[in-house]
Amino acid sequence: GEDVEQSLFLSVREGDSSVINCTYTDSSSTYLYWYKQEPGAGLQLLTYIFSNMDMKQDQRLTVLLNKKDKHLSLRIADTQTGDSAIYFCAERYQGGKLIFGQGTELSVKP
Amino acid sequence: EAGVTQFPSHSVIEKGQTVTLRCDPISGHDNLYWYRRVMGKEIKFLLHFVKESKQDESGMPNNRFLAERTGGTYSTLKVQPAELEDSGVYFCASSQIIDGELFFGEGSRLTVL
């Protein structure tokens, strides 16, 4: 079935690294995504990874993909208070629709 | 260029009433999607239009929900009659091609009392 799982909360101190984890079910997904939702705002695409890649780095963001275990993670280096938001993992199904996880609320303490 | 716009941003109605949400996709985007997030749960797919045709409506919860996209431009999502469990944030997204990047609106928050 279609299922993406994430832990609900993560709290870190400013300057630390944050790691948000996600598991998914469809091994045929071609792309996996991380979206960010700040309070009162819409969904912003943060980064994505193609399914034949293991890792993608984009400035402070590192995405790791373990296709065998269907595990995706997002690491944010030097986490800032402005990174406080809800982070959604999503996989892309055939036909274009995204299946999202529940979202991980990241709280960054000064 | 304008992004995806949704209206209203917040609607409060009583159980049994009707609400219509509107989404204006990015101009030229044939693909339009509706999603919903209920009470801190996952964002769930509702349906997908390609131009004016419903490509996939497998996520529509029941027949109280009616989505239209006449002329293949903006879309409306009508809930009639609304129930308490329909409360949540309804997101609209559009893309130029079927596997292209999805651009999301800011969402319409629906509160049913």
Interface residues (C-beta under 8 A of the other chain):
Chain A: V4 L8 T30 Y31 Y35 G40 A41 G42 L43 Q44 L45 F88 A90 R92 G95 G96 K97 L98 I99 F100 G101 Q102 G103
Chain B: V4 N31 Y33 Y35 R37 G40 K41 E42 I43 K44 F45 H48 Q55 D56 G59 F91 A93 S95 I98 D99 E101 L102 F104 G105 E106 G107
